Amino acid sequence: MRADWDALAQPAEQISTGQWVGLPVEGWTSAASPPRQVLTGSHGRVEPLDAERHGAQLYEALHQMAGGANWTYLSHGPFSSLEDWQTWMQANAGREDPQFYAIVDARDDVAIGLCSYLCIEPADGCIEVGFLNFSPRLQRSRLATEAMYLMMRNAFELGYRRYEWKCDAQNTPSVKAALRLGFTFEGLFRQARTNKGRNRDTAWFSILDHEWPQRRRALELWLADANFDAQGRQLRSLSEFAAEAAA
C-alpha cells in the first residue's frame, strides 16, 4: 500500500512549520471552460451533441447490441423508442456539465458514438471524460482511439492539469481501454454509488499535464497512416509506442 502511495504522490517540500506540502504551481490561474466546438481528426469528428442532427443516427447505432450490452454500465438507457431517446437528447444536449459530444465517422458523416466532458473544474484544472457509448461499428476502431485522443488534446490545450477517466470496476473493457490509452490507475472507490439498483465500485484513472507529451507522442505514432497496412490493420500496437516514448 505504501509503495503505491509513494509512486502516485506528486513532489512536495517541507515548509517552516516542519509540515510537507505540495510544490507551488507556478503561474497557475485557471483552465478554460471547454467551448462547444468541433474537434476534427483524420477519420472523424467529435461534434457538440445536437438532438436534431445526431438523434436518429445515434439511436440506430447504439441500439444494436444484444441485450443492450453497451448500456449496462451507464446510468441511463437503453431506450425503448426513438421518441424516448429524443426526449433524453433534448434534455441533455445543451448541458454544460456534462457536456455531450457525438463521434461522427468522416466516411459517411454518420454519428456512431457518444462521449462527454464532465466534472469540469477549471479553477482546479481538472476535467473528466465519460458517458462513453460506442456502437459496434466504433468499438475497437481507429476512430475510437482518435476520438479519445482529440478529447485529451483539447483538454490539455485548454490548460487542464488533470484528465480523469472513471468507470465501474466490473467494466473490464473500459478498464483495459483506460490503461491502453495511457491512464494511470489510482485506486477503487468502494461502494461509490448505486447504478440501476446494483452496487458500483468506481475505478479511478488519470493523465497529468506533465505526462501528456509522452502519451500524445505514442498516440500520434499509433494513429499515423504509416502504422496501418492497406487493409487498415495496425502494424504496431499502441503499447509498443508507449513503451518507446517512456524509454
N, C-alpha and C positions, 0 to 999 in steps of 0.2 A: 504493500500500500504506500509506504513512504517513498519508494523508488518512483512510483507513478507520479506522486505529488511533486517530487523534485524535478522530474522530467518535464512536467507541464507548466510549473510555475515560471512566470516571467522574471527577468532580472530585478533585483531590489538593492537598496542601500540602507545603511544604518544612519539614523539622524541623531541629533544631540541628546535626545531623551534615552538613547540606547535601543529604541524600537526600530524595527525593519519596515520599510515602506517601499512601494513601487517607485521606479525611476520616473522623473519628470517627463511629460510628453511635450517635447519642445515645439513651440509654435502651434499647439493644438487649439482650435476654436470649436469647430463642428464640421460634420459631414453635411452634404446637401441632401435634401429630401429628393427621392427619385422622381424625376419628371415623367409624365406619361409620354414615352417616345418609343418609336420602333427601333429595335436592335437588329441589324441586318448582318447575316453571315453569308457564306458561300452556298449553303444548301437550304437555307430557310430564314425565317424571320421570327422574332419574338415581338408580338404586337399587343398593345393595350387591349384588353378584352372588350369586345363590343357585341352586345346581345344580338343585334340585327345581322351584323356581318358574320359572326362566328357561331351563332346559336345552333342552327340546324346541322352544320358540319360537325361540330363537337359532339352533339347528341348522337349522331350516327357513329362517329369514330370511337366514342368512349363507352358505347353500349354493345360491344361485340363479343366480349369475353364471357365464357360460360359462367353462370352464377354471379356475374358482376364482380369477378375477382379483383379487378383493378380499383374497386371502390372499398374493399374490405377495411383498409386501414385509414380511410378518410372519415371525417365527421359527418359528411353529407353523402347522399346518393347510395345506390343508383336510383334513377328516376323512371317512373312507370310510363311517362308520356313526354312527348316533346313540349307540351304546354307546361308541365311541372318543371321541366328543365329551364324553359324560358323564364318562368317566374323566378327561379333561383338566380339565373343570369342577370335579370333586370335588377334584382335586389343587391347584387354583389359586384357587378361590372364597374360601377363608378366609385367604389370604396377606395379610400387612400391607404388603409391598413386593415386587412391585407389588400395589396394592390395586384390585381389579377392580370395575367397575360395569356394569350393564345400562342401556341407554337405552330407556325404555318410552313408547310412544305413548299419550297420555291418551284418545284417541278409542275405543280398544278394549282398553286395558291389555295390549297385546302388546309384548314385548321385540323390538326391531328393530336394535339396535346394541350394541357393546361398547366400553368405554374404561377407562382406569385412571389412577391416580396412581402414579408410580414415582420411583426415585432420590430418595426422601423424606429430606431432611436438615434437620430442624427447627432444630438448633443453628446452621446456616449460613443458614437462611431460604430454602432452595432446594427446589423441587419441580417435577416434570415431568409432563406429560400425555402418554399414549401408549397403545400397543396398540389404536389406533383401528381399528375394523372396522365399517363402515356398510353395512347392507343396501341394495339398490336403492331400497327404499321410503324409507329415511332419507336417502340421498345427495341433496345439493342442496336439502334441505327446510328449512323454518323451524325445525323441531325440531332438526335437526342443529346449526344455529347456536346455538339456545337451550341445548342440552346443553353445548356448549363454553363458553358464557357462564356457565352455572351452575357448572361446574367451576372456571373462573377466579375468579369472585366468591368462591366458598367458600375457595379457596386464599389469596386476599389478606385475607379476613376472619379467617383463622386466623393471620395475621401473617407470611406468607411475603414475602420481599423480591424474589424472582426466580422466574418461572414459565417453564419451558422447554418447547420443542417440538423434537424431533429426528426426522429421517426419512431414509430412503435418498435420496441426492441425485438418483437417477433417478426417484423417485416424484413426478412433476410435479404431480398433483392435490394431494398433501399439501403440497408447497412452496407452491402457489397458495393453499391453504386457510390456511396459517400467515400468509402476507402479508395476505390478505383480513381475517383476524381481528385484525390489528394487531401481530403479532410482528415484531421486528427481526431480519433475517438477520445472523448473526455470523461465518459462515465455514464451511469444509468441513474435516472431519477425514478426511484421505485414508487409504484402506485401514484404516478404523477397526475393521472386523470382517469376518467372512465370514457370509453368510446363505444357507442352503440350497445350500452349495457354490459360491457366487459372491461376488466381491468386493463390499463395500459401503463407499462413501464416505458419511459421515454429515453432513447439513446441520444446523446448529445455529441455533435461533431463541430469542428470549426476549422477555418483557414484564417490566419492573421495576415495583416498587411505586409509584414516583412517576409512572410513565406510565399506571398503571391508571385513574385517574379519567377521563382523556381517552378511553381505549379503552372504558371502561364506558359513558360517555355515548353514544358512537357506536353501540355495540351495542344499548343500550336504545332509542334512537331508531329504529334499523332494525327491531327486534323489535316495536315498538308496533303495535297494531291500525290506527292511523291511517296507517301506511305500506303497507297492503295493501288491494287492491280486493276486491270481492265474490267474485271468483274465486280469491282468495288470491295474486294476483300483486303483487310489490313495486312500489311507486311510485317509490322512490328507492333507489339502491344503497348498500351499506354504505360503500363508498369515498367516496361523496359526504358522508355523515355524518362520516366520519373526517376528511376534509379540513376541514370546517367546525369540528369540535372542535379541530383543531390550529391554526386561524387565530387 
